[in-house]
Amino acid sequence: MYLQEVLSRLSVPGLILLLLGAVLGYGAGGICRGLFGQGGERAIVPMKVAGLLLALAGALILLDIIPI
């Protein structure tokens, strides 16, 4: 009962952004090598930064600092 009340208050877009950012930040190396092949090593750092920004935006939405 209590868990359902907590989950009903969470923002779905914020949660999605937070999870997507975490996946991009953690798996940037494998994702870049899979998408770009040999030249993918240069895209790892920008993808990690993008993941960090997505996770930060998701956290701000979840904390209601950015209302949606």
C-alpha positions as CSV (number, residue, x, y, z in Angstrom):
1,M,0.0,0.0,0.0
2,Y,2.7,2.5,1.0
3,L,4.8,1.6,-2.1
4,Q,1.9,2.3,-4.4
5,E,1.5,5.8,-2.9
6,V,5.2,6.5,-3.3
7,L,5.3,5.3,-6.9
8,S,2.2,7.3,-7.8
9,R,4.0,10.5,-6.8
10,L,7.0,9.9,-9.0
11,S,7.3,11.7,-12.3
12,V,7.5,9.2,-15.2
13,P,9.4,11.5,-17.5
14,G,11.9,12.2,-14.8
15,L,12.3,8.5,-14.0
16,I,12.8,7.7,-17.7
17,L,15.4,10.4,-18.1
18,L,17.3,9.3,-15.0
19,L,17.4,5.7,-16.1
20,L,18.4,6.6,-19.7
21,G,21.1,8.8,-18.5
22,A,22.5,6.1,-16.2
23,V,22.5,3.6,-19.0
24,L,24.3,6.0,-21.4
25,G,26.8,7.0,-18.8
26,Y,27.6,3.4,-17.7
27,G,27.5,1.7,-21.1
28,A,28.9,4.5,-23.3
29,G,31.9,2.5,-24.3
30,G,29.9,-0.5,-25.6
31,I,27.3,1.6,-27.2
32,C,29.8,3.7,-29.1
33,R,31.8,0.8,-30.3
34,G,28.6,-0.9,-31.4
35,L,27.3,2.1,-33.3
36,F,30.5,3.6,-34.8
37,G,32.9,0.7,-35.0
38,Q,36.6,1.6,-34.9
39,G,36.0,5.3,-34.7
40,G,33.7,5.0,-31.7
41,E,36.4,5.7,-29.1
42,R,36.2,9.4,-29.8
43,A,32.5,9.5,-29.0
44,I,32.7,7.9,-25.6
45,V,33.3,11.1,-23.6
46,P,30.6,13.1,-25.3
47,M,28.1,10.3,-24.8
48,K,29.1,10.1,-21.1
49,V,28.5,13.8,-20.8
50,A,25.1,13.5,-22.5
51,G,24.2,10.7,-20.1
52,L,25.2,12.8,-17.1
53,L,23.1,15.7,-18.3
54,L,20.1,13.4,-18.9
55,A,20.5,11.9,-15.5
56,L,20.8,15.3,-13.9
57,A,17.7,16.6,-15.7
58,G,15.8,13.5,-14.6
59,A,16.9,13.9,-11.0
60,L,15.8,17.6,-11.0
61,I,12.4,16.6,-12.4
62,L,12.0,13.9,-9.8
63,L,12.8,16.3,-7.0
64,D,10.2,18.8,-8.4
65,I,12.9,21.5,-9.0
66,I,11.8,21.5,-12.6
67,P,8.0,21.0,-12.6
68,I,6.4,19.1,-15.4
